[in-house]
């Protein structure tokens, strides 16, 4: 018997599934795709901007919640958010550095310095010093000279260098995945280190594109030793190698905890008995199958995954459970100002303190349905740099509410 069904395999879905399964529940995770973690940066954002750059996000969260009514941080206390983020870091210690309360600045492919909270060991900025930005000609979307020029504009002394080293013989253009896979192997790692050493000068720090191994967490340390100075990975556009590392590690952790993962089929409907869900309908191989459980965690993402839809009349809807939405009735959901925060992307589900979706009467839509992650209303995640912690903390809060109110039954 399944105790809880989790819908969605992003950061929120995997966090909820792991939390529940490691507490002894029988968990089934239903997901149409692989989740969105590998599209992210492989870092964990808490709050990067509150107008200005935020240095210590957990100190800022209480005031931020008050200034932004309806924001998920209004129902996720700062102490709970920090505990949830720390919990996630401990799940994958080979890939995430424990947080100390302060944001890190991580360089991007365009040479911007992006604030984030948890970083991978290969992304830690060592402090002051001159920088050599190096990348292979064969990687598109990474231009070392451009990155270095913009780092100089940001006050970092940087010089760009390019190397000519195909990851596979004869390839004029390769993806970061091809390079990361190649760097997992010692022979190519040595060739790569030698090529970098030939072009750099006496700079204190070497910045390389985020390709330093997909499965092997020792690649970064080996390059540090070979180059004789700190090495920092520079964030690239998707597909994100650091994001893939986190995704694979969390998926492996979930499966090791006994989570049953059903991939490639879409949840299209549900069954209910009054105010209690009894099952969800999964469309599989041309037929529908109903999966039943005592509890349900809905973590499908938002517009990007199709969980929220906007029709030609400007009406926004949630596509599976038809949940009430907050912010969908605003007149100016989308404006002509490209650089402004579009209200459309703050539309979502309002929740109670247990993460159960609620309507205007503040009553749960279903007493055993919990929501986490990108479906929650009130945040413009990419502007705030807040989406990761919202996903983790809401998932942990939902899981803990389920665990506090139920006993498992594996009969």
C-alpha positions as a printed Julia matrix, in Angstrom:
411×3 Matrix{Float64}:
   0.0    0.0     0.0
   1.22   3.51   -0.82
   1.1    5.95    2.06
   1.81   9.07    0.0
   1.87   9.83   -3.71
   4.2   12.65   -4.74
   3.58  14.28   -8.13
   6.63  15.9    -9.68
  10.36  15.11   -9.71
  11.83  18.57   -9.31
  13.51  19.87   -6.17
  10.22  20.01   -4.26
   8.99  16.57   -5.35
  12.26  14.78   -4.65
  12.65  16.55   -1.3
   9.16  15.52   -0.17
   9.62  11.95   -1.39
  12.96  11.53    0.38
  11.72  13.11    3.6
   8.71  10.81    3.72
  10.46   7.62    2.62
  13.37   8.02    5.01
  10.82   8.41    7.81
   9.37   5.01    6.9
   6.53   5.81    4.54
   5.78   3.89    1.37
   6.06   6.58   -1.32
   5.25   6.53   -5.03
   6.58   9.39   -7.14
   4.72  10.09  -10.39
   6.45  12.29  -12.95
   5.97  13.03  -16.61
   9.57  14.2   -17.11
  12.92  14.28  -15.32
  12.14  17.41  -13.31
  13.69  20.83  -13.6
  16.77  20.58  -11.38
  19.11  20.01  -14.32
  17.81  23.24  -15.85
  18.9   25.2   -12.79
  22.36  26.26  -11.68
  23.16  23.43   -9.28
  23.09  25.97   -6.45
  20.42  26.64   -3.83
  18.92  30.12   -3.8
  17.2   31.46   -0.68
  16.9   35.17   -1.41
  19.35  36.91   -3.68
  17.72  40.29   -4.16
  15.42  42.54   -2.16
  15.79  45.46   -4.56
  19.51  45.39   -3.73
  21.68  42.32   -3.4
  21.05  40.4    -0.17
  24.09  39.37    1.87
  22.47  37.32    4.65
  19.15  35.96    3.4
  17.77  34.42    6.57
  18.21  37.73    8.41
  16.21  39.42    5.64
  13.34  36.92    5.27
  11.04  38.14    8.1
  11.01  41.73    6.82
  10.76  40.53    3.23
   7.67  38.47    4.05
   6.0   41.46    5.7
   6.77  43.68    2.71
   5.38  41.11    0.25
   1.97  39.91    1.47
   1.0   36.53    0.07
   4.6   35.48   -0.52
   5.44  31.84    0.34
   7.87  33.11    2.96
   4.85  34.45    4.81
   3.89  30.88    5.76
   7.45  29.49    5.84
   9.27  30.9     8.89
  12.91  31.78    8.32
  14.11  29.23   10.9
  12.15  26.48    9.15
  13.51  27.51    5.75
  17.07  27.38    7.05
  16.52  23.98    8.69
  15.09  22.61    5.44
  17.97  23.95    3.34
  20.51  22.53    5.81
  18.72  19.18    5.66
  18.98  19.08    1.88
  22.68  19.99    1.94
  23.3   17.05    4.26
  21.64  14.67    1.77
  24.33  15.26   -0.88
  27.47  16.38    1.01
  29.71  15.52   -1.94
  27.99  18.17   -4.06
  26.86  20.95   -1.69
  28.87  23.03    0.79
  27.03  23.61    4.11
  25.72  27.14    4.46
  26.99  29.68    6.99
  24.13  32.17    6.74
  25.68  34.29    3.98
  25.13  34.33    0.23
  27.98  33.45   -2.13
  28.75  35.28   -5.35
  29.11  32.89   -8.29
  30.33  34.0   -11.74
  28.08  33.36  -14.73
  28.98  32.79  -18.37
  28.37  36.49  -19.06
  30.69  37.56  -16.28
  28.01  38.65  -13.82
  28.34  37.76  -10.13
  25.17  35.93   -9.09
  24.16  35.72   -5.39
  23.14  32.31   -4.12
  23.2   30.49   -0.79
  24.42  26.9    -1.18
  27.13  26.24   -3.74
  29.05  23.22   -4.9
  32.71  22.94   -3.77
  33.85  23.78   -7.3
  31.96  27.1    -7.2
  33.43  28.63   -4.05
  35.02  31.98   -4.79
  38.35  32.09   -2.91
  38.33  35.83   -2.31
  40.45  38.52   -3.9
  42.95  37.89   -6.67
  43.39  38.07  -10.41
  41.44  35.64  -12.56
  42.15  33.62  -15.7
  38.92  32.7   -17.49
  39.53  29.67  -19.73
  37.27  27.61  -21.98
  37.43  25.35  -25.03
  36.57  26.79  -28.45
  34.23  23.85  -28.91
  31.74  24.85  -26.18
  29.08  27.19  -27.5
  27.54  29.78  -25.18
  30.81  30.27  -23.28
  33.17  32.99  -24.46
  36.1   33.47  -22.07
  37.04  36.93  -23.34
  33.48  38.22  -22.93
  33.2   36.7   -19.46
  36.54  38.23  -18.44
  35.62  41.66  -19.84
  32.42  41.75  -17.82
  34.16  40.52  -14.67
  36.53  43.47  -15.1
  33.5   45.77  -15.24
  32.38  44.2   -11.94
  35.7   45.05  -10.32
  37.46  41.69  -10.78
  40.83  41.7   -12.54
  40.35  39.05  -15.23
  41.89  37.86  -18.47
  40.23  35.51  -20.97
  41.92  32.59  -22.72
  40.63  29.97  -25.15
  41.95  26.46  -25.69
  41.46  24.13  -28.64
  40.67  20.7   -27.18
  37.74  18.69  -28.55
  36.11  16.37  -26.05
  35.65  13.88  -28.87
  37.98  13.63  -31.84
  36.83  15.6   -34.86
  34.01  17.52  -33.11
  33.97  21.21  -33.9
  31.2   21.85  -31.38
  30.35  19.92  -28.2
  27.88  20.25  -25.36
  28.84  20.68  -21.71
  27.54  17.14  -21.11
  30.1   15.7   -23.53
  32.93  17.57  -21.81
  31.78  16.7   -18.29
  31.57  13.02  -19.2
  35.04  13.15  -20.76
  36.52  14.89  -17.7
  35.28  12.05  -15.5
  38.12  10.02  -17.08
  41.75  10.58  -15.94
  43.29  10.62  -19.43
  41.16  13.48  -20.72
  41.42  15.29  -17.39
  45.21  15.36  -17.75
  44.98  16.63  -21.36
  42.56  19.33  -20.24
  44.78  20.46  -17.34
  47.83  20.56  -19.58
  45.99  22.64  -22.21
  44.87  25.15  -19.55
  48.37  25.44  -18.08
  49.81  26.28  -21.5
  47.65  29.38  -22.0
  47.21  30.97  -18.58
  49.56  33.45  -17.0
  50.33  34.08  -13.35
  46.71  34.74  -12.34
  45.7   33.74   -8.82
  42.44  31.97   -9.74
  41.32  29.93  -12.75
  37.67  30.12  -13.83
  36.47  27.25  -16.03
  33.02  26.54  -17.49
  30.83  24.29  -15.33
  31.93  21.05  -16.96
  34.2   19.63  -14.26
  32.86  16.08  -14.18
  29.33  14.75  -14.08
  29.64  11.71  -11.83
  33.11  12.09  -10.29
  33.3   14.62   -7.44
  37.12  14.43   -7.36
  37.58  16.13  -10.75
  37.64  19.62   -9.25
  40.23  18.73   -6.64
  42.43  17.07   -9.22
  42.37  20.21  -11.38
  43.22  22.4    -8.38
  46.23  20.21   -7.73
  47.28  20.11  -11.39
  46.96  23.88  -11.91
  48.41  24.85   -8.55
  45.79  27.46   -7.73
  42.06  27.72   -6.87
  39.62  26.7    -9.6
  36.08  28.09   -9.85
  33.3   26.75  -12.09
  31.42  29.38  -14.1
  27.66  28.88  -14.45
  26.46  28.07  -17.98
  23.04  28.09  -19.68
  21.13  24.78  -19.53
  21.69  21.9   -19.65
  23.4   22.49  -16.33
  26.09  20.01  -15.32
  25.96  21.12  -11.65
  22.16  20.79  -11.79
  22.46  17.3   -13.27
  24.8   16.31  -10.43
  22.25  17.36   -7.82
  19.37  15.75   -9.71
  21.17  12.4   -10.04
  22.27  12.43   -6.4
  18.8   13.21   -5.05
  17.13  10.68   -7.37
  19.56   7.99   -6.21
  18.87   8.93   -2.59
  15.12   8.67   -3.16
  15.39   5.25   -4.79
  17.72   4.02   -2.03
  15.05   5.05    0.49
  12.52   2.88   -1.34
  10.66   5.53   -3.36
   8.86   3.92   -6.28
   9.38   6.17   -9.32
   6.99   6.02  -12.27
   8.39   8.11  -15.11
   6.98   9.2   -18.43
   3.26   9.32  -17.75
   1.09  12.33  -16.99
  -1.4   12.82  -14.17
  -4.62  13.87  -15.89
  -7.28  13.68  -13.19
  -8.27  12.51   -9.73
 -10.89  10.77   -7.64
 -12.27  12.14   -4.4
 -14.71  11.39   -1.62
 -16.03  14.72   -0.45
 -13.11  16.82    0.77
 -10.65  13.93    0.68
  -8.71  12.76   -2.35
  -8.77   9.02   -2.9
  -6.59   8.71   -6.0
  -4.98  10.3    -9.04
  -5.46   9.21  -12.62
  -2.3    8.52  -14.61
  -2.45   8.26  -18.39
  -0.21   5.31  -19.3
   0.3    3.68  -22.7
  -3.01   4.88  -24.06
  -5.02   3.93  -20.99
  -5.87   5.5   -17.63
  -4.87   3.96  -14.32
  -5.85   5.21  -10.87
  -3.23   5.23   -8.11
  -4.56   5.44   -4.57
  -2.91   6.68   -1.37
  -3.71   8.22    1.98
  -1.95  11.5     1.18
  -0.83  13.43   -1.9
   1.95  15.98   -2.4
   1.51  18.02   -5.56
   4.81  19.55   -6.73
   4.46  19.94  -10.5
   6.05  23.36  -11.06
   4.11  26.19  -12.67
   3.66  27.53  -16.17
   6.94  26.03  -17.36
   5.67  22.48  -16.76
   2.06  22.97  -17.83
   0.67  22.78  -14.3
  -0.67  26.3   -14.83
  -2.22  27.27  -18.15
  -3.21  30.62  -19.67
  -5.94  30.46  -22.31
  -6.67  32.87  -25.17
  -9.11  34.81  -22.96
  -6.45  35.54  -20.36
  -7.85  33.02  -17.86
  -5.33  31.12  -15.74
  -6.14  27.64  -14.44
  -4.49  24.8   -12.56
  -4.72  21.82  -14.87
  -5.17  18.7   -12.69
  -7.09  19.41   -9.46
  -8.68  22.71  -10.61
  -7.42  24.39   -7.47
  -8.34  28.0    -6.65
  -5.63  30.44   -7.71
  -4.43  33.64   -6.12
  -3.63  36.65   -8.29
  -5.25  35.31  -11.45
  -7.93  38.02  -11.54
  -5.52  40.98  -11.84
  -6.17  43.19  -14.86
  -2.51  43.68  -15.76
  -1.11  40.17  -15.54
   1.19  40.96  -18.46
   2.39  44.47  -19.35
   4.39  45.87  -22.23
   7.32  46.71  -19.95
   9.82  43.94  -20.74
  11.97  44.62  -17.68
   9.17  44.76  -15.12
   8.05  41.82  -12.97
   5.01  40.38  -14.74
   2.24  39.62  -12.24
   1.31  36.52  -14.24
   4.29  34.67  -12.81
   3.23  35.33   -9.22
  -0.11  33.58   -9.86
  -0.44  30.31   -8.0
  -1.95  28.44   -5.11
  -2.32  29.89   -1.62
  -1.68  27.45    1.22
  -2.17  27.05    4.93
   0.68  26.44    7.38
   0.72  22.75    6.42
   1.01  23.55    2.68
  -2.57  22.52    1.89
  -4.16  24.57   -0.92
  -6.87  26.91    0.35
  -9.62  29.0    -1.21
 -10.87  32.46   -0.3
 -12.5   30.96    2.81
  -9.04  29.78    4.0
 -10.33  26.2     4.11
  -8.29  23.39    2.49
  -9.52  22.35   -0.94
  -8.79  18.74    0.09
  -7.73  17.76    3.57
  -5.07  15.31    2.38
  -3.61  17.29   -0.56
  -0.41  19.26   -0.04
   1.33  21.59   -2.49
   5.01  22.49   -2.78
   7.4   24.36   -5.03
   6.68  26.45   -8.11
   2.9   26.21   -7.87
   2.82  28.4    -4.75
   1.57  31.95   -5.3
   3.3   35.21   -4.56
   6.93  34.86   -5.65
   8.76  36.04   -8.75
  11.45  33.44   -8.25
  13.99  34.42  -10.9
  13.96  38.08   -9.88
  14.22  37.32   -6.17
  16.5   34.29   -6.57
  14.25  32.47   -4.09
  12.79  29.45   -5.86
  15.04  26.69   -4.55
  14.51  27.36   -0.85
  10.78  27.83   -1.39
  10.67  24.41   -3.06
  12.67  22.66   -0.35
  11.02  24.32    2.65
   7.47  23.85    1.35
   8.21  20.19    0.57
   9.67  19.54    4.0
   6.77  21.35    5.68
   4.24  19.27    3.75
   6.07  16.02    4.47
   6.37  16.81    8.16
   2.66  17.64    8.35
   1.86  14.25    6.84
   4.24  12.46    9.2
   2.86  14.27   12.22
  -0.72  13.28   11.42
  -0.42   9.74   10.13
   0.97   6.33   10.89
   2.42   4.23    8.1
   0.8    1.02    6.95
   2.75  -1.32    4.69
   0.32  -4.22    4.82
